[in-house]
Amino acid sequence: MRVDFVEPFSEQSNDFVTIRSYTRNSKLLIGQLIKGAITVNNKSSLWLPKAAVLDLGIDQIVFIKEKDQFRPIKVKSGLRGEDLIQIISGITSGDEVAIDAHYLVDREGFVKLTN
């Protein structure tokens, strides 16, 4: 089963979530209330503020500090929270990252990746 749409709503002081899913050969009826459980992988991750990650469309980058200069590094992002983005690969917890990546982009918005 794949979830296509999630919408929270309240009805008579009860909170619900409407989920749209396409199923085949299901015995569920349209509008039927069901209970579900979501399993979350709780492994520790590296998270950065959203402003620290610059989205170039295809690639996401961060600027790490090396020898008193900031250098762009391509990263792979994962989950996104309200203010944070999970970083799956590209940097380590020991890297010093610029808090605001947009501040380090030149006025033409050009970023040259070296890796």
C-alpha positions as CSV (number, residue, x, y, z in Angstrom):
1,M,0.0,0.0,0.0
2,R,1.3,3.5,-0.9
3,V,0.1,6.7,0.8
4,D,-0.6,9.5,-1.7
5,F,-2.1,12.2,0.4
6,V,-2.2,13.1,4.1
7,E,-4.6,15.8,5.5
8,P,-5.1,16.5,9.3
9,F,-8.5,17.7,10.4
10,S,-10.6,18.0,13.6
11,E,-14.2,16.9,14.2
12,Q,-16.1,17.3,17.4
13,S,-12.8,18.0,19.4
14,N,-11.2,14.8,18.0
15,D,-8.1,15.1,15.8
16,F,-7.9,12.8,12.8
17,V,-5.7,12.4,9.7
18,T,-7.2,11.6,6.3
19,I,-5.0,9.4,4.2
20,R,-5.6,8.6,0.6
21,S,-4.1,5.4,-0.6
22,Y,-4.5,3.2,-3.7
23,T,-4.9,-0.4,-2.9
24,R,-5.6,-3.5,-5.0
25,N,-7.8,-6.4,-3.8
26,S,-8.5,-4.6,-0.5
27,K,-11.5,-5.3,1.7
28,L,-11.5,-1.7,3.0
29,L,-14.5,0.4,2.2
30,I,-14.5,4.1,1.2
31,G,-14.6,6.3,4.3
32,Q,-14.0,3.4,6.6
33,L,-12.1,4.3,9.8
34,I,-9.1,2.2,10.4
35,K,-6.2,2.3,12.9
36,G,-2.6,2.3,11.7
37,A,0.9,2.4,13.1
38,I,3.9,4.1,11.6
39,T,7.3,2.6,12.4
40,V,10.1,5.2,12.5
41,N,13.8,4.3,12.3
42,N,15.2,6.0,15.3
43,K,18.9,6.0,14.4
44,S,20.9,9.2,15.0
45,S,21.5,11.5,12.1
46,L,23.2,14.7,11.2
47,W,20.8,17.6,11.0
48,L,21.4,21.2,9.8
49,P,19.3,24.3,9.8
50,K,17.5,24.8,6.5
51,A,19.4,28.0,5.8
52,A,22.7,26.1,5.8
53,V,21.7,23.9,2.8
54,L,21.6,25.6,-0.6
55,D,19.3,23.8,-3.1
56,L,20.5,24.1,-6.6
57,G,17.7,22.1,-8.1
58,I,19.5,18.8,-8.8
59,D,22.1,19.2,-6.1
60,Q,22.1,20.4,-2.5
61,I,25.3,22.0,-1.1
62,V,26.6,23.3,2.1
63,F,29.7,25.4,2.7
64,I,32.3,23.9,5.0
65,K,35.2,25.9,6.5
66,E,38.7,24.8,5.5
67,K,41.8,26.9,6.3
68,D,39.8,30.1,7.1
69,Q,37.8,29.8,3.8
70,F,34.4,28.3,3.0
71,R,34.2,25.7,0.2
72,P,31.0,24.3,-1.3
73,I,30.4,20.6,-0.8
74,K,27.7,18.5,-2.4
75,V,25.5,16.7,0.2
76,K,22.6,14.2,0.0
77,S,19.7,15.3,2.1
78,G,16.9,13.2,3.6
79,L,14.0,14.1,5.8
80,R,13.0,17.7,6.3
81,G,11.5,19.1,9.4
82,E,10.1,22.6,10.2
83,D,13.5,24.2,10.6
84,L,16.0,21.3,10.0
85,I,17.2,19.1,7.1
86,Q,18.7,15.6,7.6
87,I,22.1,15.2,5.9
88,I,22.6,11.6,4.7
89,S,26.1,11.9,3.1
90,G,28.7,14.4,2.0
91,I,29.9,15.8,5.4
92,T,30.6,14.5,8.9
93,S,29.7,15.8,12.3
94,G,33.3,17.2,12.6
95,D,32.9,19.5,9.7
96,E,32.4,23.2,10.4
97,V,29.4,24.4,8.3
98,A,28.3,27.9,7.4
99,I,24.9,28.6,9.1
100,D,23.6,30.6,6.0
101,A,24.6,29.2,2.7
102,H,22.8,31.9,0.7
103,Y,25.1,34.5,2.2
104,L,28.2,32.9,0.6
105,V,26.8,32.8,-2.9
106,D,28.0,35.5,-5.3
107,R,25.5,37.9,-6.7
108,E,25.1,35.9,-9.9
109,G,24.2,32.9,-7.9
110,F,27.0,30.8,-9.4
111,V,28.5,27.9,-7.3
112,K,31.4,25.8,-8.6
113,L,31.7,22.4,-7.1
114,T,35.1,20.8,-7.0
115,N,34.2,17.2,-5.9
